Amino acid sequence: MRKYSDYINQEPTLEDKAFIAARKGDENFFTTLPATTRQEVLALVNSRGYSVLMLAAYHGHTDLVKTFLSWGANPNDTDFGGNSVLMGVCFKGHTNIISLLLSAGANPELKNEKGQTAILFAQMFGRQEALILLQSQIPATSLGKFKAWMSFLKLNYNNERKNHV
């Protein structure tokens, strides 16, 4: 078993430093990394499956999110529960980052393990601006299917009522 003194005197790894910098929004840490290290840093995930993009986005660090996306970070990253970067940002209500992620190809219809989407997160937490941004990105075919189902259900309901009257 390791001693506490061994642990506390241990030099932080690149992973440790990257996650701390992502939470704090320390863009300087990332922009001074050698270009050859960037992809390695983008691929890092912590014990919950959070990437540096997820942490920077969740904490509202717009410039750092821009940097990571310009390096090729996946805007559809998910944690071990299937929660996407977009879901976390909708929970927090960072509309500027929602716009960035959507522009980079984030999918507002991705579902986590509980079947929740970023749209549902925006609805649950009263993020109206986020909801408007997300709904503007949903293909008309998806909305059309939803409306078609609603019409079908309404028609069946009306037919059932007529048959019982």
C-alpha positions, 0 to 999 in steps of 0.5 A: 500500500502506498503512503500518503506522503508518496501520493502527495509528493507525486508530480501531477500527470499531463492528465491531471493538469489537463483536467484542472486547466479545463475546469478553470478555463486555463487556455494558456495551458492548452495553447502552449502544449506541443501540437503533437500532444493536442490529440492525446489531450482531447482523447483523455477521459476521467473516471466518469468519462468526462473529456476536457471538452466536456469540462470546459463546456460545462464550466462555461469556458467559451474560448477554450471550447472554440480551441478544442473544436478547432483541434478536432474535438468531437462535439458529440462526446459522451460520458459513461452515462451517455450524457453528451457535451450538449446535455451538460451545457443545456443543464447549465444554460450556456447558450453561446456554447450551445451555438458553438457545439451545434455549429460544430455538428453536435446532435441535439437528438442524441439520447443518454442511457435514460432516453433523455436528450439535450432538448429534454435537459433544456426543458427540465431546467427551464432554459428557454433560449437553449430550447429555441436554439436546439429546436432550430436544429432539428430536421423538419422530418423529425418534427414532421414525424412527431406531428404525424404521430400526434395527428394519428393519436388525435384521430384515433381518440376522436374515432373512439369517442364517436364509436362510444357515443 
